[in-house]
Amino acid sequence: MIEKLNIFNSNVIVEDACNLSIIFENDAVSFAVTNQQNELVKSKKWIQCSENEFIALVKKETEHDYQFSKINIAFHNALVTTLPNVDNIAEAESVLFLNGGKQHDHLMLDVLDNDTALAYQISYELLTNISYHFQGANYWHMHSVWMKTFKTPSANDAIFVHVEDHIFTLMIWKNQQAVFCTSYQYATQQEILFYILKVIDLYQMDQHKASVLISGMFADKALEQS
C-alpha cells in the first residue's frame, strides 16, 4: 500500500515550506511545486499514468525534499455546468447525466459567487484515493479558475470555447462577468456551431461585437476552417 503524502502542518512555522499543485486531465496527470514567492521550483507531467502510479511518483519526487503548507488539486477531465441555485443538488446531477456524465460519480460544487456554482463529477475511486493520500488539499475544476480569473479583452461580451476530443465547453461573459459555463458532447463541427449560436441567442449577445476565443484540440479538423 502507498502511504499518505505528508502535508506540512500550517500551525508550525517553516520558512521554506512550499505549495504543491496537481492537475488531473483526460489522459495525463502533472504536478508543480512553488515556493512562498510563487516561483516554480519543480514540475513534471506523465501521460497515460494510473492514479496509483502517479501518487507513487509524486511521493518519490517530493517527499524527501519539500514540506508543504498547501496542496491544491484541480480537475480538467469532467463535464461541467453552472447552476444559478446551488441548493438543488439533484438538479445538478440530472443536468450532468443528461449531458453524458456518469450517474454514480460523486458530484462536486465550486461556488463562484453567492448565487452560482460550477458543478462537475469525479469518480468515487479517484476522490477516495486523493482524499486519503493528499489530506488537507483544496479541490476545484480548472473551468472555475478560468471563470474567476479570465479578463475579457474589451468591454464587449465574450465567448470562450474550449474543445477536447468529442467534448467542448462554452463559457459566456456578459459585462465582463462570467455568467455561463456548460460542457457538451459533440460528433460533428455543426453541433458545436449550433450550441454557440443557441447560447448567443439565449444571452442576447451581439454576434458582430462579441469576442470569440477558441482553445483546445479538435476531433474534426474541418471545424478549424469553419
N, C-alpha and C positions, 0 to 999 in steps of 0.2 A: 504494500500500500504506500502511496505517495503521501508524505507528511504535509501538514499545513504549512503554507508560506507565512513565516512570522512577519507580523506588521509592527512597526515601531509604535510604542505606547506614547501617545501625544501628551501624557501627563509628565513625561520625563523630557527635559530639555537636552537635545543633542544637536550640536552646532551644524554638523554636516548631514543631517537627515535629508533624504530625497523623496521625490514623488514618483510613483510607478503608475504608468498609464498603459492600458491593454485595450485592444480593439479586436472584436470577432467579426470577420467578414464572411462572405459566402464560401470562399474556398481558401481562406488564409487567416492566420492569426499573427499579431505582432505586438511588441511592447516597446516602451520608451521610458528611460529614466532621466528625470530632470532634477537639477539642484534647486536650492531655495531662491536663486535668482532667475529661475525658469530657463536655465541654459541646458541644452541637451548634453547628457553625459554618455548615454549609451542607448542604442536601439537595434532591434532585429525583427525580421519578418520571416515566417515559414509558410510555404504553400502546401496545401493538402496535408495538413498536420492534424492528428486526432487531438481531442481535448486533453487526454491524459498525457500524451507525448508533449504537448505544449506546456502543461503545468510543470512537468519534469524538467524541460529545457529552461523555463523561466527560473526555476529554483537553482539550476546549475549555473545560470548566467548572473544571478543577482544575490543569492542568499549570503554568500561569504564576503561580499564587497560593499553592500549597502544596508542602511537602515532606512525604513520608510515612514514618513509622517502621514502619508496619504496614498491610497490606491484608488484609481479611477478606472472603471471598466465601461467601455462603450460597445454597442452592438450596431452592426451595419448589414445585417443578414436577415431582416424580417420585414414583413408587410407592416405599414403604419397607417393610422388615420387620426385626424384631430377630432376632438369631441367638445362641443360647447358646454356640456354638463358632465362634470367628472364624477357625479354621484351615481350615474346609471352604468354600472359595470356590465350588466347583461347586454345592454345596447352595444357597448364596445366589442364584446365577444362576438355578437351577431354580425356586426359590420365586417370585422376582420375575417370571420369564417366565410361570409359571402364573397369576399374579395380573394379567397383562396387560402386563407390561413388554416392552421390545423386546430381542430375543435378542442383537443385535450391539452394544448400547450398552456403555459402559465401566462396570464395577462399582466403586462407591466404598464404603468402610467407615469409619464413625465409631465408634471404640472408646469405649464408655460406661464400662466398668469392666474388671476383669481377665477376666471371663467372657463378657461380652455386647458385641455391636456392632450398630449400625444400618446395614443395607445398602440402597443405592439405586443407580439407574443414571443416567448422564449421557451424552448423545450425544458421540461422539468429536469431532465438529466443534466443539461448544461447548467441550469440555475443551481441545482444541488451541488455540482462539482465546484463551481466558482464561489458559492457561498461558504463551502467548507474550507477550501484552500486559500481563499483571499478574504478572510474575515475582516469586517470593518470597511469594506470597499464601498464606493459610491457607484451607482449604475445610472446610465442613460443611453438613449439612442442617438446616433450621430445626427439624425434629422433634427432632433431637439436642439443640438448645439448650433446647427446652421440657422434654425429659425430664431434663436436668441441672439446670435452674433452677426448674421449677414446684414449688410447695409446695401440698400438699393443704390444703383449707380446714379440715380437722379431722383427728383421729386415725383416722377411718374410711377405708376403702378408697375409691378414686376412679376414675371412668371419664371420660376426655376424648375427645369425638367431634368431629373436625374434618371438615366436609363441604364438598366442592367440586363442580364440575359433573361428575356421574357417577363421582366418586371420593371415598371417605371414608377417614379414618384413625382407628383405635381405639388409644388408649393406656390402659394399666392401671397403677395404683399400688396396691401391697399394703404395708401397714405403712409408708406414706409413702415407699416406694421404687418407682421405675419398673421394671416387670418385663416389659412387653409393648408393642409398637408395630408395627402392620401396616396396610397400605393395601389396600382392596378396591375393585373396580369394582361399581357398582350401577345398576339400571334402575328400581326401584320402592322406595318407602319401606319395604315389607315386608322387603326384603333387608337394609336397614340394621338394622332391629329384630331380624331373625333373627340377624345376626352379633353384635350387642350381647348378646343373651340367651345365645348359644352361648359367648361369652368369659366372661360372668359365671358360667356353669355350670362352664367349664373351670377357672377360678381359684377356684371355691367361694366366691364373694362373696355377701354378704347383700344381696339386692335392696332391702330396706327401709332399710338403713343406709348403703349406698354412695352417695357423692356423684356426680352426673352433670353434667358440664359440656359444653355444645354450642356450637360456633362455626362460622363459615363461611357459605356460601350454598347453599340447597337447590335442586336441579334440579326437584324435585317439591314444590310448595307444600303438598300435603296432609300432608307429614311434619311440618310445623310445628304441626299440630293433632292429631298422634297422641299 
